[in-house]
Amino acid sequence: MGRGKFKGKPNGQRQFSTPEDLLAGTSTRPRTFSKKEAEYDEVEEEILESSEEESGDESEGQDEKKKGIQGIIEIENPNLVKPKTLKVKDIDIGKTTELSRREREEIEKQRARERYMRLQEQGKTEEARKDLERLALIREQRAEAAKKREEERAAKEQKKVAARK
């Protein structure tokens, strides 16, 4: 069938074979692929059967599904750390875990900050003493300013009373 004036993208009209087409043999896929795939499936089945016979009841505990090549090839990696699952009854509550350097430093910093804040509330640090002195000075200035205002107000009232007489 003709495509007309404009061609589509080269990957635009792909036809994918369904598993039914592959089994029926009506697929447009080259036959060499199906032969190689069939051989690969046979080899894979043989490997699985032989590994099941060898492992016997050892494999009953491991029903993990392997990804990719891991399912085909069994590799014993000494550096691979398998995650250990701990049961609740096996956990030791009394055991203390050692903290990392960063965690220890963070805890020390927090404690120092709390201690400093406690001392500052009590007025024992240099900064707290300076703040208290500044506050005392400000209070004195405000008290003096309030006295001046009172005196000025009293003076105004006396002038008003004197002006009325």
C-alpha positions in Angstrom: 0.0 0.0 0.0 1.4 3.4 -0.9 2.2 5.9 1.7 1.3 9.0 -0.3 3.3 12.2 -0.5 4.6 12.3 3.0 6.4 9.5 4.8 5.9 9.1 8.5 8.8 8.7 11.0 10.6 5.4 10.6 9.4 4.1 13.9 5.9 5.4 13.5 4.1 2.3 12.1 5.7 -0.6 14.0 3.9 -3.9 14.2 4.5 -5.9 17.3 3.9 -9.6 17.5 1.6 -11.0 20.1 2.4 -14.2 22.0 -0.5 -15.9 20.1 1.1 -14.9 16.8 4.4 -16.3 17.8 2.9 -19.6 18.9 0.8 -19.8 15.7 3.8 -19.0 13.5 2.0 -16.2 11.8 4.4 -13.5 13.1 6.2 -11.3 10.8 9.2 -11.7 13.0 12.3 -13.4 11.5 12.4 -17.1 12.2 15.9 -17.0 13.5 14.8 -15.1 16.6 12.2 -17.7 17.5 14.7 -20.5 17.2 17.2 -18.8 19.3 14.6 -17.9 21.9 13.3 -21.4 22.0 16.9 -22.7 22.6 17.4 -20.1 25.3 14.1 -21.1 27.0 15.1 -24.8 27.0 18.5 -24.0 28.5 16.9 -21.8 31.1 14.4 -24.5 32.1 17.3 -27.1 32.3 19.2 -24.8 34.6 16.2 -24.2 36.8 15.4 -27.9 37.0 19.0 -28.8 37.9 19.3 -26.1 40.5 16.0 -27.3 42.1 17.2 -30.9 42.3 20.6 -29.8 43.8 19.2 -27.4 46.4 16.3 -29.6 47.4 14.6 -28.4 50.6 17.2 -25.6 51.0 15.5 -23.5 48.4 12.1 -23.7 50.2 13.1 -20.8 52.5 14.2 -18.6 49.6 11.3 -17.7 47.3 12.8 -14.4 46.2 12.3 -13.4 42.6 15.7 -12.5 41.0 15.9 -9.6 38.5 17.7 -9.8 35.2 20.7 -12.0 35.0 20.7 -12.7 38.7 18.0 -15.3 38.1 20.1 -17.2 35.6 23.6 -16.9 37.1 24.3 -17.8 40.8 27.1 -15.6 42.0 28.7 -15.9 45.4 29.8 -12.4 46.2 31.8 -12.2 49.5 31.3 -8.4 49.6 27.5 -8.6 49.3 25.9 -7.9 52.7 22.6 -9.6 53.0 20.1 -7.7 55.1 19.5 -9.5 58.4 16.0 -9.4 59.7 15.7 -9.3 63.4 12.8 -10.7 65.3 11.3 -8.8 68.1 12.2 -11.4 70.7 15.9 -11.3 69.5 16.2 -7.5 70.0 18.3 -6.6 73.0 16.8 -3.5 74.7 19.6 -3.0 77.2 22.2 -2.8 74.4 23.3 0.8 73.7 24.3 1.7 70.1 27.4 3.8 69.6 26.7 7.1 68.0 28.5 8.4 65.0 30.9 11.4 65.4 28.3 13.8 63.8 25.5 12.6 66.1 27.7 13.0 69.1 28.8 16.5 68.1 25.2 17.5 67.4 24.1 16.3 70.9 27.0 18.1 72.5 26.2 21.3 70.7 22.5 21.0 71.8 23.5 20.5 75.4 25.9 23.4 75.3 23.2 25.6 73.8 20.7 24.5 76.6 23.3 25.2 79.3 24.1 28.6 77.9 20.4 29.5 77.8 19.9 28.4 81.4 22.9 30.5 82.5 21.6 33.4 80.5 18.2 33.2 82.2 19.9 33.3 85.6 22.0 36.3 84.4 25.4 34.6 84.9 26.8 35.0 81.4 28.7 38.1 80.2 26.1 38.8 77.6 23.3 38.6 80.2 25.1 40.9 82.6 25.6 43.5 79.8 21.9 43.2 78.9 20.8 43.6 82.5 23.1 46.7 82.9 21.6 48.1 79.7 18.1 47.4 80.9 18.8 49.1 84.3 20.2 52.2 82.5 17.1 52.3 80.2 14.8 52.0 83.2 16.6 54.9 85.0 16.3 57.1 81.8 12.6 56.3 81.5 12.0 57.0 85.2 13.8 60.4 84.8 11.9 61.2 81.7 8.6 60.4 83.5 9.6 62.6 86.4 10.4 65.5 84.0 7.0 65.0 82.3 5.2 65.1 85.6 7.1 68.2 86.7 6.3 69.9 83.4 2.6 69.0 83.7 2.5 70.3 87.2 4.2 73.5 86.1 1.7 74.0 83.3 -1.2 73.5 85.7 0.3 76.0 88.1 0.6 78.5 85.3 -3.0 78.0 84.3 -4.2 78.4 87.9 -2.0 81.6 88.2 -3.4 82.9 85.0 -7.0 82.5 86.1 -6.5 84.4 89.4 
